[in-house]
Amino acid sequence: MSAFAHVPASKPDAILHLNTLFAQDQSPNKVSLGVGAYRDENGKPWILPSVKAAEAVISADLTKYNKEYPPQPGYPLFLKSCQEFLLGEDHTAIAEKRVASCQSLSGTGSLHVGMCFLMNNYAGHQFYMPSVTWPNHYGIFEKAYGKQSKYLEYTYLFKDGQLKIDFESMKKDMNNAPNESIFLLHACAHNPSGIDLSKDQWMEVLAIFKAKKHVAFFDVAYQGFATGSFEEDGFATRLFAREGVEIVVAQSFAKNFGLYGERVGCCHIVHTDQNNAQLTLNLQGYMCLIVRQTWSMSPVHGAYIVQTIGQDPELKKQFLVDVQTMSSRIKKMRQMLYDELMRIGTKGDWTHILTCIGMFTFTGLTPAQVEHMKVKHAVYLVTQGGRMSMCGLTEKNVAYVAAAMKETVENVK
Ligand SMILES: Cc1ncc(COP(=O)(O)O)c(C=O)c1O
C-alpha cells in the first residue's frame, strides 16, 4: 500500500470545476458564464493587438529580451511600468520614492507576497475581508497566516439579498475595528458582485482609514475593465496612496492585458514616510525574500510584454484602446441582456445587470435556479450569488440566455 494512501480526494475549486463540467457538456447550445476570462464577440479568447505587437518587438530582439534570470524584484522597466499603470505617471508617491515593488505571479502570487509580508512584519493586527469576496482570498490567507489564524469580515452587500452595498454597516465595521487593522479592498470591479463604491463613498472610507490608521490591502485584478479607463479604475488606489494611508497592492495583468497564463503581476507596498528611500528598498528587499523562498524568480516573458507596452507611447495608446474594446463589449452585452429580458417580459427587477460594473454580475439567481440553468439549459453560472461573467455573452447567445433565465425564474423558486 502506498505511503500516501491516506490522502483524501480534494474538493475541486468551485469555479474551475465548472469549466470541467462545461467541457464535458454535449449540448450544442451550451454557454459558459462562469469563467473570469474575456471572450470576443464570437465567444473566443482574445489576444490584444497591443500584446501581439509587443510580442513581435520581443521576438525580433532575443538578445535584448533574453531568457536569463531577471533581477530579483523584476526588471526595472517592468517595475516602472507597473507603478505607472497603477498610480499614473506623475503620482506623488512615485516622485517621493515611497513605492516598493516586486514582480510576482499574477494577482494570486501578489496576494500571497503581500499577506506573507504582513504576517511577518505586521503580526497581531486584525485582518478583515469583505463579507463577500473572491473565494480564493480565504485559501491564500490561510496559506500565509496559518490555519490557526482567523480573519474577520466587514459588511459589503446588504445581508437580506439586496444587490447593493450596505455602506452604513460597512463604515460601522471599519470604525469598530481595532485601530491599525488590515482591510482587503477590491480596488474596482468587485468580484463576485460587480458592485463598487462610488467616489464619494471611497472618500468617506479614506477618512476612516486615516483616523483609525488602518492598512488598505488593495486587490487590483481588474484595472481598466470596470470603466475602460486606468485612471477611473485606479481612483481609490491613487487616492489612498496620495493621502497618507499605508497600502499594499496585489496587481494582476491577467485580465487587463489578457495575459492569464503568463502569470505576470506585481506586489507593491506604498509607505507614508516621505524622503525615506531606504525604507522603500527594505520593503522591496523583504518581498524579494518571500519570492526567493517560494518560486525564486518570476517569469520574464509576460514581464517583457508589460514593460514593452508600458514604455512605448504608441503601444501604450493602442493598449488603452484595446482595454476600451473589452470594456465596451461587456457594457454592450449588459445592455443587450437587459433589453432582451425586458422584451420577453421576465419577471423581477433586472436593473443591476446595467448598473453592475466590470466582468461580473451577481444575477441574484438562487443556487437551485443556477443548477436548473445548468441542467435544463446548459448555461453555466457560479452558484455564489448566481454570478455571471458578462464576457461569455455574445450577440448570438444572449437571447438564448435571457429565455433560459425567464423560464428558470418562472419555474424554480
Ligand atoms: C478578485 C480577484 N483577485 C485576484 C485574482 C487573481 O487572478 P490571477 O492570479 O489570475 O491574476 C482574481 C482572478 O480571478 C480575482 O477575481
Ligand as a Chemical Component Dictionary entry (heavy atoms), coordinates in Angstrom:
data_LIG
# 
_chem_comp.id                   LIG 
_chem_comp.type                 NON-POLYMER 
_chem_comp.pdbx_formal_charge   0 
_chem_comp.three_letter_code    LIG 
# 
loop_
_chem_comp_atom.comp_id 
_chem_comp_atom.atom_id 
_chem_comp_atom.alt_atom_id 
_chem_comp_atom.type_symbol 
_chem_comp_atom.charge 
_chem_comp_atom.model_Cartn_x 
_chem_comp_atom.model_Cartn_y 
_chem_comp_atom.model_Cartn_z 
_chem_comp_atom.pdbx_ordinal 
LIG C1 C1 C 0 -10.691 39.474 -7.191  1  
LIG C2 C2 C 0 -9.569  38.711 -7.811  2  
LIG N1 N1 N 0 -8.348  38.859 -7.307  3  
LIG C3 C3 C 0 -7.299  38.220 -7.813  4  
LIG C4 C4 C 0 -7.440  37.359 -8.879  5  
LIG C5 C5 C 0 -6.191  36.699 -9.334  6  
LIG O1 O1 O 0 -6.071  36.327 -10.603 7  
LIG P1 P1 P 0 -4.695  35.939 -11.253 8  
LIG O2 O2 O 0 -3.887  35.226 -10.231 9  
LIG O3 O3 O 0 -5.075  35.071 -12.385 10 
LIG O4 O4 O 0 -4.063  37.213 -11.660 11 
LIG C6 C6 C 0 -8.713  37.146 -9.438  12 
LIG C7 C7 C 0 -8.946  36.211 -10.533 13 
LIG O5 O5 O 0 -9.997  35.792 -10.873 14 
LIG C8 C8 C 0 -9.798  37.864 -8.895  15 
LIG O6 O6 O 0 -11.028 37.746 -9.373  16 
# 
loop_
_chem_comp_bond.comp_id 
_chem_comp_bond.atom_id_1 
_chem_comp_bond.atom_id_2 
_chem_comp_bond.value_order 
_chem_comp_bond.pdbx_ordinal 
LIG C1 C2 SING 1  
LIG C2 N1 SING 2  
LIG C2 C8 DOUB 3  
LIG N1 C3 DOUB 4  
LIG C3 C4 SING 5  
LIG C4 C5 SING 6  
LIG C4 C6 DOUB 7  
LIG C5 O1 SING 8  
LIG O1 P1 SING 9  
LIG P1 O2 DOUB 10 
LIG P1 O3 SING 11 
LIG P1 O4 SING 12 
LIG C6 C7 SING 13 
LIG C6 C8 SING 14 
LIG C7 O5 DOUB 15 
LIG C8 O6 SING 16 
# 
